[in-house]
């Protein structure tokens, strides 16, 4: 199963990247993933990121490992829960109209077919769209120049 969504953000790529890659401020803009923490303050290859997501009422806790970071281009993390392997990519691409940010999450493993009843594709897609909208709102409203002191 693949969940893929994109959004166009009218803000400099460095600002968007700074907001997204700074894990210390995710609680300020991200309404989808709760209790975000990590081994590092910023996304960094090899670090583990921890968060809670509420697919419905029940909270699910995940601890994927950040597999790859290409500054202002791509972040990839992968994790496993209940025999389901989730690989999540965030792709940042500058266009003439703004910055396209794509979230692509691929689910695999034996229980994926059975998990449909618990983790509906529509609900996962909705959460993906909401996270991208949260990022867009934060980047387009934030007044700094895209860097943090």
N, C-alpha and C positions, 0 to 999 in steps of 0.2 A: 504494500500500500504506500502511495506517495501523496503527500500533501504539499502543494506548491502554490504560493501566492506572491505577488509583487506589489509594490507601491512606489509612486513617484514622489520624491521629496524635493521641495524647492528650497534648498539650503546647500551651502558648500559641503563637499564630501568630507573634508577634515572635521567639520563640526559634527556631522552625522556619525562619523567614525569615533570621534572622541566620546560622544554620548553613549554609543553602543558598547564600546570597548572598556569603558570605565565601570567596572562592576560595583564600585562603591556608591554609585548614584542610581542604580537600577530601580530602587524603591521610590525614587522621586518621579519617575516617568512611566514605569512599567506596571500596568495593572493586571497582567496575566500571570507572571511568575512571582511567587511570594518567597520571602525569606532567602533571598539570593546571597550566597557567600562563595568564597573561593580561596584557594591556596595563595592567590595573588590578587593585587588590587585591580589589575587590568587583565583582559584576556591574554593568555600566554600559553603557547604550545606546551603540552604535558601537564598543565594544571587541571585540577578537578574543580568543577563548578557544582554547587549544590543549590537546589531550589525546590519549591513546592508548587504544584499546579492542581487546581481543582477542576477536574474534567466535568464533574457534576457537584455533588455536595461533599463527597469524600476527598480529602487531600491525598495526593500522591507525591512522594518525595523521590527525587532523582539526583544522581551524582555522576553525570557524564564527564568524560575526560576530553579536554580540548586537544584535538588531533592536529590542527593546523591553523596558522594565522598568517595571512598575507595582508599587510597594512593597507587600509583603504580599499581592499579588494574582496577578501573572503575570510570567514571564520567557519571552522568545522568542528563539531563535537560529536561524540558517540557514547552511548550508554546502553545498559541492558537492565531490564526489570521484568520479572515474571516470565523469563524466557523469550521476551520480545526485545529485539535489538533495534535501537533507533539511532539513525545517523542524521544529524541536522546541519545544514549548510546555510549560511547567510552570505549572499553575494551582493556586493556594492558595485554599481556601474554608472559612471558619469555619462550623461547624454546632453544634448543641446537643450532639452527641456528641464533638466534637473538631474537628480540622482535616483536611479532605480535601485531599490533594495528588494532582493528576492529571498524568501525563506523557502527552503526545500527540505522536507523531512521524509525520510524513507524508513519504513517499518518492515522488519523481516523476522523470521523465526517461526517455529511451529505453532505457537498460540495466536498468531496474527489473525487467522480466520475466525477463531473462537472469540477473540477480543472485540470483534465488531459490536457485539451486544453491549459491552461495557464502555468501549472507547469509540463512540460513533465518529465516522468520518466527518459528518457535518459539524459536530461539536469541535473536533480538532481543527477543522478549517476555520471555524469562527474564532477560535482562540488565536490562531495564526494571524488572521486579519486584524484582530484587536491589538495584538502586540505591534504589528507594523504601523497601525494607526497611531498608537501611543508614541512610537519612535518619531513618526512624521510630526505629530503635534509638538513634541519636545524640541525637535530640531528647528522647526519653523518659528517657534516662539522664543527660543533661547536667544539672549542678546549678546552673549560673548562671541569672540572671534573663532571659536572652535578649538581653543586650546585651554588647558587647565594649568594653573600655577602649581 
